[in-house]
């Protein structure tokens, strides 16, 4: 992955985390990485493994490919703001991630059924 791609992904991760009102530690725990590693992903210093990208996409309620796109702030097909709760436990975060993944799958199937994909 190119360095500028890491910066775009990092910018998107930070944006999605902040509007979801999650902190870095809880986000890192939910996707299975250390807080330091996650902070480096947000800064664009380190390349994020694809498995962690998929988990982050589930947590933030978007498709993984969207993390690679500049201007994610203008996308409307994300489920980001649905769970703005404080003091979530790591297990709560995993449940949020599972639920958003179910909703994303449903919405994708609905778009396919309506011929929009």
Secondary structure, DSSP 8 states (H G I E B T S, - for coil): --HHHHHHHHHHHHHHHHHTT--HHHHHHHHTS-HHHHHHHHHTSS---HHHHHHHHHHHTS-GGGGGSTTGGG--S--GGGG--SS--HHHHHHHHHHHHHHHHHHHHHHHHTT--
